[in-house]
């Protein structure tokens, strides 16, 4: 059931997305009406949260069953004794699925209000409490201990510190204010803790703030598929070309049993620090993270050895993950995106530069996985078509596990090629209205099927490099 307005986009961006979803191949296969319906469904889904919270277990430190038991106890405390089931994913043994209960119909709006930024609002819909930096406005009489209705300023129009706001706002649920209005807006600027503790969220999801941090990693389901598709083996040398914040990097290291070498690159130093912190927290020693621009990761002169630091010699990695910077148009929930068409379309050239570097750094016989968290044809299937034409020695490979849909038509790829891709498209199922009884009565296979479908928009392609390209460059 749709309770939020569909995602708000600039008209030029909406038309661009629509062109992709209603391209000639799609329209001739399914008809204009069905293509249009699917696109509208997508826009609706993007503004709502997925119907499951997924966490990856750090199997390097603990068994899945042990962590599942600890998490069940934690959820009982968080949900005041309400027993929400936790399922182990049958195709991703290290992933636990927690159904999201909502939208809940009995949450009453309060007189006292707080407005939060859109980014903060999105996090609240996925289980977070409200942190002080996210609060934009609060009722003039708000005191610590008050029950407050929390709203998201989805268009970013509310002025910081305002006492009331009549613009477009979306109700997220109720919480208890930890601070007064005065403390929030007149206190020290470095105030960063919880400002409002959510007690009646519209969507009931667990908070993972400092919950079993060494044992769990909060990760969207398709993101947890990526490392399994890459298939890292103990003792291999693997490159994660755009690695921050390190979710997939740490997953690769865990699947290798922390034996071998995982090189993680990101060009923003704070993000590299985060990768190192995550590796430390999860007890992993095989990860080496560097602050480095992935487009410059190929060493052009082979005279001097860089002692294992970037840039790297050609054909020096067994497997490479390129989880590419992208327009992020698959993220959920996202009620408004103010990006221009120029911004949305700016990623394709960068992705191609990074892909070219990855191909050159990959050993013959090596595997390259390309992934994005967007739904555009240009950043996904079109990139695959470009790669297969530009690098004829690359071969598309089947993926294991394959729990998403096949690729979208429109880039000139064959039916067989589309079947080898994974596109997670939230528009393939109706929006869910989940209550605790429906979850308890559902069959396990139906729950897993829904978790595989009602997730963020995402794309995965897997390539094999069939031969060396050294001789082509000489």
C-alpha positions in Angstrom: 0.0 0.0 0.0 1.3 3.4 -1.0 1.3 5.9 1.9 3.9 8.4 0.7 3.8 10.4 -2.5 5.9 9.0 -5.3 9.5 10.2 -5.5 9.8 13.8 -6.5 12.2 14.4 -9.4 13.0 17.2 -11.7 10.9 16.8 -14.9 14.1 16.4 -17.0 15.3 13.6 -14.8 11.9 11.8 -14.7 11.6 12.0 -18.5 15.2 10.6 -18.8 14.4 7.7 -16.5 11.1 7.1 -18.3 12.8 6.9 -21.7 15.0 4.1 -20.3 12.0 2.2 -18.9 10.0 2.7 -22.1 12.7 2.1 -24.7 11.7 0.5 -28.0 12.8 -3.1 -27.0 10.7 -3.0 -23.8 7.6 -1.5 -25.5 7.7 -3.9 -28.3 8.0 -6.9 -25.9 5.5 -5.8 -23.2 3.4 -3.0 -24.7 3.4 0.7 -23.9 0.7 0.4 -21.2 2.7 -2.3 -19.2 6.0 -0.4 -19.6 4.3 2.8 -18.3 2.7 1.0 -15.4 6.0 -0.5 -14.4 7.7 2.9 -14.4 5.0 4.5 -12.2 5.3 1.5 -9.8 9.0 2.1 -9.6 8.6 5.8 -8.7 6.1 4.8 -6.0 8.4 2.1 -4.6 11.5 4.4 -4.4 9.8 6.6 -1.8 9.0 3.7 0.5 11.4 1.5 2.5 12.1 -2.1 1.5 10.0 -4.6 3.4 13.0 -6.3 5.1 16.0 -5.2 7.1 19.0 -7.4 6.1 22.2 -7.9 8.2 25.3 -9.8 7.3 26.8 -12.0 10.0 30.6 -11.8 10.5 31.2 -15.6 10.2 34.9 -14.9 10.8 34.1 -14.4 14.5 30.9 -16.2 15.2 28.4 -18.7 13.8 25.2 -17.5 12.2 23.0 -19.4 14.7 24.8 -17.8 17.7 24.4 -14.3 16.2 20.8 -15.0 15.3 20.1 -15.9 19.0 21.8 -12.8 20.3 19.8 -10.7 17.8 16.5 -12.3 18.7 17.1 -11.2 22.4 18.0 -7.7 21.2 14.9 -7.4 19.1 12.7 -8.5 22.0 14.1 -5.7 24.1 13.8 -3.1 21.4 10.2 -4.1 20.5 9.0 -4.4 24.1 8.5 -8.1 24.0 7.0 -8.2 20.4 8.4 -11.3 18.8 9.5 -10.6 15.2 10.9 -13.6 13.4 14.5 -13.6 12.0 15.2 -15.8 9.0 18.5 -17.1 7.6 18.5 -16.6 3.8 18.7 -20.0 2.1 20.9 -18.8 -0.8 23.0 -16.4 1.3 23.9 -18.4 4.4 25.5 -15.4 6.1 22.5 -13.1 5.7 19.6 -12.7 8.2 16.3 -11.2 7.1 14.1 -9.2 9.5 10.6 -8.3 8.3 9.7 -4.6 8.5 6.3 -4.1 10.2 4.4 -1.3 8.6 3.0 1.0 7.6 1.3 1.0 11.1 -2.1 2.6 11.1 -2.6 3.4 14.8 0.2 5.9 15.2 -1.5 9.2 16.3 0.0 12.5 15.4 1.1 14.7 18.3 0.7 18.5 18.8 4.4 18.9 19.4 6.4 18.5 16.1 10.0 18.2 14.9 11.1 18.5 11.3 14.1 16.5 10.1 16.1 16.7 6.9 15.3 14.2 4.1 18.4 12.2 4.6 17.7 11.8 8.3 14.0 11.0 7.5 15.1 8.2 5.2 17.2 6.7 8.0 14.3 6.9 10.5 12.1 4.9 8.0 14.8 2.1 8.2 15.0 2.0 12.0 17.3 4.8 13.1 16.6 7.3 15.9 16.9 11.0 15.2 20.3 12.5 15.8 20.7 16.1 16.7 22.4 17.2 13.4 19.3 15.9 11.5 16.8 18.1 13.3 15.9 21.2 11.3 13.0 22.6 13.3 11.0 22.0 16.5 7.9 23.4 18.1 8.6 26.4 20.3 7.4 24.7 23.4 9.3 21.4 22.9 11.0 20.1 26.2 13.1 17.1 27.0 10.8 14.1 27.6 8.0 15.3 25.3 6.3 12.9 22.9 7.0 14.5 19.5 5.7 13.7 16.0 8.6 13.6 13.6 8.2 14.8 10.0 10.6 14.7 7.0 11.3 17.9 5.1 11.5 16.0 1.8 12.1 19.1 -0.4 14.6 20.8 1.9 12.5 24.0 2.3 12.4 24.3 6.1 14.7 26.9 7.7 17.1 25.7 10.4 15.7 26.6 13.8 12.1 27.4 12.6 9.4 27.1 15.2 6.8 25.9 12.7 6.8 24.7 9.1 3.8 24.5 6.7 5.7 23.2 3.6 5.7 19.7 2.2 6.4 17.3 5.1 5.9 13.6 5.5 4.9 12.0 8.9 7.4 9.3 10.1 6.1 8.5 13.5 6.5 9.6 17.1 9.5 9.8 19.5 10.5 11.1 22.8 12.7 14.2 22.8 16.0 13.8 24.6 16.6 17.5 24.6 14.6 20.7 24.7 14.3 23.0 21.6 16.7 25.4 23.3 19.4 22.8 23.9 19.1 21.6 20.2 19.4 25.0 18.6 21.3 27.0 21.2 23.6 24.3 22.5 27.2 23.6 21.4 27.5 23.2 17.6 29.3 19.9 18.2 26.2 18.2 19.7 25.8 14.9 17.9 23.9 12.4 20.0 20.3 11.2 19.8 17.9 14.1 19.8 14.7 12.1 19.5 14.3 8.5 20.4 11.7 6.9 18.1 9.1 5.0 20.1 6.3 4.7 17.5 7.8 4.7 14.1 5.5 4.3 11.1 7.6 1.4 9.9 9.0 -0.8 12.7 12.6 -1.7 12.0 15.3 -2.5 14.5 17.9 0.1 15.4 21.4 -1.1 14.8 23.2 1.7 16.6 26.0 -0.1 18.5 24.2 -3.5 18.3 26.6 -6.4 18.1 29.1 -4.3 16.1 31.7 -7.0 15.7 29.2 -9.6 14.7 26.9 -7.8 12.3 27.1 -5.5 9.3 23.9 -3.7 8.2 23.7 -4.2 4.5 21.1 -4.1 1.7 20.3 -7.6 0.4 21.7 -7.0 -3.2 25.0 -5.6 -1.7 25.4 -8.8 0.2 25.0 -10.8 -3.0 28.0 -9.0 -4.7 30.8 -10.6 -2.8 29.3 -14.1 -3.2 29.1 -13.5 -7.0 32.7 -12.4 -7.0 33.6 -15.8 -5.4 36.9 -14.9 -3.6 39.1 -17.8 -2.7 41.7 -18.1 0.2 45.1 -16.9 -0.8 44.0 -14.7 -3.7 44.9 -11.1 -4.3 41.7 -9.1 -4.8 41.0 -5.4 -5.5 38.0 -3.4 -4.4 38.4 -0.4 -6.6 35.8 1.9 -5.0 35.6 0.4 -1.6 34.1 2.8 1.0 32.5 2.3 3.5 33.9 -1.2 3.3 30.9 -3.5 3.5 31.8 -5.4 0.4 35.5 -5.2 1.2 35.0 -6.9 4.6 32.6 -9.4 3.1 35.3 -10.4 0.5 37.9 -10.9 3.3 35.5 -13.0 5.4 34.6 -15.3 2.4 38.4 -15.8 1.9 38.7 -16.8 5.6 40.9 -13.7 6.0 43.6 -15.5 4.0 45.2 -13.7 1.1 45.2 -9.9 0.3 42.3 -7.5 -0.2 43.3 -4.1 -1.5 40.7 -1.4 -0.9 40.9 2.0 -2.6 38.9 5.2 -2.2 39.9 8.7 -2.9 38.3 10.3 0.2 40.5 10.0 3.3 37.7 9.9 5.8 36.1 7.1 3.9 39.3 5.1 3.9 39.5 5.6 7.7 36.0 4.1 7.9 37.2 1.0 5.9 40.1 0.5 8.3 37.8 0.9 11.3 35.4 -1.6 10.0 38.2 -4.1 9.2 39.5 -3.7 12.8 36.0 -4.0 14.3 35.3 -7.2 12.4 38.7 -8.7 13.3 40.1 -8.9 9.7 43.8 -8.7 8.9 43.9 -9.3 5.2 42.6 -5.8 4.2 44.9 -3.0 3.2 43.1 0.3 2.5 44.6 3.2 0.6 43.4 6.7 -0.1 43.8 6.7 -3.9 41.9 7.6 -7.1 40.8 4.4 -8.8 41.1 5.9 -12.2 44.9 6.2 -11.6 45.4 2.8 -10.1 47.2 1.4 -13.1 51.0 1.8 -13.0 52.1 2.9 -16.5 55.9 2.5 -16.1 57.0 -1.0 -14.9 60.5 0.1 -13.8 60.0 0.8 -10.2 58.1 -1.5 -7.7 55.6 0.3 -5.5 55.9 -2.3 -2.8 52.3 -3.4 -2.9 50.9 0.2 -2.8 49.0 1.8 -5.6 49.4 2.3 -8.5 49.6 -1.4 -9.4 51.3 -3.3 -12.3 49.0 -4.6 -15.1 47.4 -8.0 -14.6 48.2 -8.3 -10.9 44.8 -9.2 -9.4 42.9 -12.5 -9.3 39.6 -10.8 -8.9 38.4 -7.2 -9.0 35.2 -5.7 -7.7 34.1 -2.4 -9.3 31.1 -1.2 -7.2 31.0 1.9 -9.2 30.1 5.5 -8.2 26.6 5.9 -9.6 23.5 8.1 -9.6 22.1 6.0 -6.7 18.6 6.1 -8.2 17.9 2.7 -6.7 18.2 3.7 -3.1 15.1 3.4 -0.9 13.4 5.2 0.7 14.0 8.4 -1.3 11.1 10.8 -1.5 12.8 13.6 -3.4 15.9 14.0 -5.5 16.9 17.5 -6.6 19.6 16.4 -9.0 19.8 17.9 -12.5 19.9 15.7 -15.6 23.6 16.7 -16.0 24.4 15.3 -12.5 22.4 12.0 -13.1 24.1 11.4 -16.5 27.6 12.4 -15.3 28.6 8.9 -14.0 28.7 6.9 -17.3 32.2 8.3 -18.4 33.7 7.9 -14.9 32.4 4.3 -14.7 34.0 3.5 -18.1 37.3 5.0 -16.9 37.3 2.9 -13.8 36.2 -0.2 -15.8 39.1 0.2 -18.2 41.6 0.4 -15.4 40.0 -2.7 -13.8 40.2 -4.7 -17.0 43.9 -3.8 -17.3 44.7 -4.7 -13.7 43.0 -8.1 -13.9 45.0 -11.3 -14.6 44.0 -13.5 -17.6 41.5 -16.0 -16.2 40.4 -13.5 -13.6 36.9 -12.3 -12.6 35.6 -8.8 -12.7 32.3 -7.9 -11.0 30.6 -4.6 -11.9 27.8 -3.3 -9.7 25.7 -0.2 -9.1 22.9 0.9 -6.8 21.0 2.6 -9.6 18.2 1.7 -12.0 19.2 3.6 -15.1 19.8 1.7 -18.4 22.9 3.9 -19.2 24.8 2.9 -16.0 23.9 -0.8 -16.1 23.0 -2.7 -19.3 24.5 -0.1 -21.6 27.8 -0.3 -19.7 27.8 -4.1 -20.2 27.1 -3.7 -24.0 30.0 -1.2 -24.2 32.3 -3.4 -22.2 31.7 -6.5 -24.4 32.3 -4.4 -27.6 35.4 -2.5 -26.2 37.0 -5.6 -24.6 36.2 -8.6 -26.9 38.3 -10.9 -24.6 35.8 -10.3 -21.8 33.0 -12.9 -21.4 29.8 -12.5 -19.4 29.5 -15.2 -16.7 26.4 -16.7 -15.0 26.1 -15.6 -11.4 25.7 -17.6 -8.2 23.5 -17.0 -6.3 21.1 -15.5 -8.8 18.2 -14.2 -6.8 17.5 -10.9 -8.7 15.7 -10.5 -12.0 17.4 -10.6 -15.4 18.8 -7.5 -17.1 16.5 -4.9 -18.8 16.0 -4.8 -22.5 17.1 -1.7 -24.4 20.9 -1.9 -24.7 21.0 -4.4 -27.6 22.1 -7.4 -25.4 20.8 -10.9 -26.4 18.3 -12.7 -24.3 21.0 -15.1 -23.1 23.2 -12.2 -22.0 20.3 -10.5 -20.1 19.8 -13.8 -18.2 23.4 -13.7 -17.0 22.9 -10.3 -15.4 21.1 -9.5 -12.1 18.9 -6.5 -11.9 17.1 -5.9 -8.6 14.0 -3.9 -9.7 11.6 -2.9 -6.8 8.8 -2.4 -9.3 8.2 -6.1 -9.8 6.1 -6.6 -6.7 3.2 -4.5 -5.1 4.1 -2.4 -2.1 3.7 -4.4 1.1 1.4 -3.7 4.0 3.0 -6.0 6.7 1.7 -6.7 10.2 3.0 -9.1 12.7 0.3 -11.7 12.1 0.8 -11.8 8.3 4.5 -12.3 8.9 3.9 -15.2 11.4 1.4 -16.9 9.1 3.5 -16.6 5.9 5.5 -19.5 4.5 9.3 -19.2 4.7 9.7 -19.5 0.9 7.2 -16.7 0.4 9.0 -14.4 2.8 12.4 -15.1 1.1 10.9 -14.5 -2.3 9.5 -11.2 -1.2 12.9 -10.2 0.4 14.6 -10.9 -2.9 12.2 -8.7 -4.8 11.2 -5.8 -2.4 14.7 -4.4 -1.9 16.7 -1.5 -3.2 17.3 -1.1 -7.0 20.6 -2.7 -7.8 22.6 -4.2 -10.7 25.3 -6.8 -11.0 27.4 -8.1 -14.0 30.1 -10.7 -13.8 32.9 -10.9 -16.5 35.7 -13.4 -17.1 38.9 -12.1 -18.7 39.8 -14.8 -21.3 43.3 -13.8 -22.3 46.1 -11.3 -21.6 45.9 -7.9 -23.2 49.6 -7.1 -22.8 50.4 -7.9 -26.4 47.5 -5.7 -27.6 49.1 -2.7 -25.9 52.6 -3.1 -27.2 
